[in-house]
């Protein structure tokens, strides 16, 4: 984290906006370590920071990097924080030289990996076929509402289908796989709730012309193998390409 004294200095010279001080936002350095300590300021002139806003309680639908635009995360011993993918700022790296980092807020390994994954997905997400999005567009809002109810326990939703544009006379055959954190999956009540929500999502998809919801299942995260990931695509149901006006 940037220390308060450095934030005040950067705001004073116009390198950071005043709202950071006004709303007591935290500035987390997200520049890669080697770039951050590079000896040549001409080669690496900038340091990138992400603004964090303290919140009373994390919303499960923004946890586990389910939304590409907003992330809620718990920081051990500190509290809950919200960050927007649009709140990334650059500051001159040279300003960091005379300051030690603020270590009062440190991410554990799992949260740090989650943050890295969330940032990378801004550029690495794979788009679904336009024809698929068109066919399921009429129910996307209802699917989102069904899955939002178990957002805290449902980590990711994967699709297995034909990932290409299909002619009108060919159906998309869909299998949905919902994942949960390993320890949460062991809670049969929570697992049952996620299963019911995924069943509702599959039933909604089944009503779309040209779509066949072939199967669905809920798994612990550890039970999705790396070889399977090659044949699946993560479904960003909270960030659909377009939504129907239907409620």
Buried (B, 14 or more C-beta within 10 A) or exposed (E): BBBBEBBEBBBEEEBBBEEBBEEEBBBBBBBEEEEBEBEEEEEBEBBBBBBBBBEEEBBBBBBBBBBBEBBBBBBEEBEBBBBBBEBBBEBEBEBBEEBEEBEEBBBEEEBEEBBBEBBEBEEEEEEBBEBBBBBBBBBBBBBBBBBBBBBBBBBBBBBBBBBEEBEEEEBBEBBBBBBBBEEBBEBEEBBEBBBBBBBBBBBBBEEBEBBEBBEBEBBBBEBBEEEEEEEBBBBBBBEBBEEEEEE
